[in-house]
């Protein structure tokens, strides 16, 4: 089964998750940045799309891509995973309980075969000054880490592996 994993990322964690999924799926699964896609999607049996949240929103290119390709996506085994820091909290880590992914899936016309939510990562030292301040503010409000010297990966890799197994078993 030919698989492509498309991702949209801000700081690289969604790409890292895409690469991990690829390692746990079929040999030869392609990992491609959504905005750099040159392959013909019709050539793939399975399409996985992953995207991250920044300031409460998915990238507008994700919406444009899905709108453009909805008809084709509907004919394939299709999967979506969202990445955000809210998912670091228990009870906010499923498509049904994560407000960002729930709203996203309700807004788009594509209906993925299955979807998942994974916690992202905080990379304070890598952020531009304004992003660091804004993310610290959001984290303070939500009871998260605010130390600007820290890098914390919240991704539960066992959950990612389980999603890959679930995808593999849905052939």
C-alpha positions as CSV (number, residue, x, y, z in Angstrom):
1,X,0.0,0.0,0.0
2,X,1.5,3.3,-1.1
3,X,1.4,5.9,1.7
4,X,2.1,9.6,1.8
5,X,2.3,11.6,5.0
6,X,1.8,15.3,4.5
7,X,2.6,17.8,7.3
8,X,2.2,21.4,8.1
9,X,4.5,22.5,11.0
10,X,5.7,25.7,12.7
11,X,8.7,24.4,14.8
12,X,9.3,20.9,13.4
13,X,7.4,18.7,15.9
14,X,4.6,17.8,13.4
15,X,7.3,16.8,10.9
16,X,9.0,14.7,13.6
17,X,5.7,13.0,14.3
18,X,5.2,12.4,10.5
19,X,8.6,10.8,10.3
20,X,7.9,8.6,13.3
21,X,4.6,7.5,11.7
22,X,6.5,6.6,8.5
23,X,8.9,4.5,10.4
24,X,6.0,2.6,12.0
25,X,4.1,2.1,8.8
26,X,4.8,0.5,5.4
27,X,8.3,0.7,4.1
28,X,8.6,3.5,1.6
29,X,6.0,5.8,3.1
30,X,6.8,9.3,1.8
31,X,6.9,12.3,4.2
32,X,6.4,15.6,2.5
33,X,5.7,19.2,3.6
34,X,2.2,20.0,2.6
35,X,3.3,23.2,0.8
36,X,6.1,21.4,-1.1
37,X,4.0,18.6,-2.6
38,X,5.0,17.7,-6.1
39,X,3.7,14.1,-6.2
40,X,0.4,13.2,-7.7
41,X,-1.9,12.3,-4.7
42,X,-3.8,9.9,-7.0
43,X,-0.8,7.6,-7.0
44,X,-1.2,6.9,-3.2
45,X,-3.6,4.5,-1.6
46,X,-3.3,6.1,1.8
47,X,-3.0,9.8,2.6
48,X,-2.1,11.1,6.1
49,X,-2.2,14.8,6.9
50,X,-0.7,16.2,10.1
51,X,-0.9,19.9,11.1
52,X,0.0,22.0,14.1
53,X,-1.8,24.8,15.9
54,X,-0.2,28.2,16.5
55,X,-2.2,30.8,18.4
56,X,-5.3,28.7,18.2
57,X,-5.3,28.2,14.4
58,X,-4.2,25.7,11.8
59,X,-2.2,27.3,8.9
60,X,-4.5,28.7,6.2
61,X,-2.6,26.6,3.6
62,X,-4.0,23.5,5.2
63,X,-7.6,24.6,4.6
64,X,-6.8,25.6,1.0
65,X,-5.1,22.2,0.4
66,X,-8.0,20.2,1.8
67,X,-10.6,22.3,-0.1
68,X,-8.7,21.9,-3.4
69,X,-8.2,18.1,-2.9
70,X,-11.4,17.1,-1.0
71,X,-12.9,15.0,-3.8
72,X,-9.7,13.0,-4.2
73,X,-9.2,12.7,-0.5
74,X,-12.6,11.2,-0.1
75,X,-11.7,8.3,-2.5
76,X,-8.6,7.3,-0.4
77,X,-7.9,5.9,3.0
78,X,-7.3,9.3,4.7
79,X,-6.1,10.2,8.2
80,X,-5.6,13.4,10.0
81,X,-3.6,14.2,13.1
82,X,-3.5,17.6,14.9
83,X,-0.6,18.7,17.1
84,X,-1.0,21.3,19.8
85,X,0.0,22.0,23.4
86,X,-3.5,21.7,24.8
87,X,-3.2,18.0,24.1
88,X,-0.6,17.8,26.8
89,X,-3.5,17.7,29.3
90,X,-5.5,14.5,29.9
91,X,-9.0,14.8,28.5
92,X,-7.8,17.2,25.8
93,X,-6.0,14.6,23.7
94,X,-8.7,13.1,21.5
95,X,-10.4,14.5,18.4
96,X,-13.6,14.6,20.3
97,X,-12.2,16.5,23.3
98,X,-9.6,18.7,21.7
99,X,-11.4,21.9,20.8
100,X,-9.0,22.8,17.9
101,X,-9.3,19.4,16.1
102,X,-13.0,19.1,16.8
103,X,-13.7,22.5,15.2
104,X,-11.4,21.8,12.3
105,X,-13.0,18.5,11.5
106,X,-16.5,20.1,11.7
107,X,-15.4,22.9,9.4
108,X,-13.9,20.9,6.5
109,X,-15.8,18.8,3.9
110,X,-13.2,16.0,3.9
111,X,-14.1,13.2,6.4
112,X,-10.9,11.3,7.3
113,X,-11.1,7.6,7.9
114,X,-9.7,8.3,11.4
115,X,-8.0,11.1,13.2
116,X,-5.8,11.7,16.3
117,X,-4.4,14.4,18.4
118,X,-0.9,14.6,19.8
119,X,0.8,17.0,22.2
120,X,3.5,19.1,20.6
121,X,6.6,20.6,22.1
122,X,7.8,23.9,23.6
123,X,11.0,25.3,22.2
124,X,11.4,28.6,24.0
125,X,15.0,29.3,23.2
126,X,14.3,28.9,19.4
127,X,11.3,31.3,19.3
128,X,11.5,34.9,18.2
129,X,11.0,37.3,21.1
130,X,7.3,38.0,20.4
131,X,6.4,34.4,20.0
132,X,8.2,33.5,23.2
133,X,6.3,36.2,25.1
134,X,2.9,35.2,23.6
135,X,3.4,31.5,24.2
136,X,4.6,32.2,27.8
137,X,1.4,34.2,28.3
138,X,-0.7,31.4,27.0
139,X,1.1,28.8,29.0
140,X,0.8,30.9,32.2
141,X,-3.0,31.1,31.6
142,X,-3.2,27.3,31.0
143,X,-0.9,26.3,33.9
144,X,2.0,25.3,31.7
145,X,5.8,25.8,31.7
146,X,6.9,29.4,31.3
147,X,10.7,29.1,31.8
148,X,12.2,30.7,28.6
149,X,15.3,28.5,28.8
150,X,13.4,25.2,28.5
151,X,12.7,22.9,25.6
152,X,10.0,20.4,26.5
153,X,8.7,17.7,24.2
154,X,5.1,16.7,25.3
155,X,4.5,14.2,22.5
156,X,3.4,10.8,23.7
157,X,5.3,8.6,21.3
158,X,3.4,5.5,22.4
159,X,0.2,7.2,21.3
160,X,1.8,8.0,17.9
161,X,2.9,4.4,17.6
162,X,-0.6,3.2,18.4
163,X,-2.1,5.5,15.8
164,X,0.3,4.0,13.2
165,X,-0.8,0.5,14.2
166,X,-4.4,1.5,13.9
167,X,-3.8,2.9,10.4
168,X,-1.9,-0.2,9.4
169,X,-4.8,-2.4,10.5
170,X,-7.4,-0.5,8.5
171,X,-6.2,-1.6,5.1
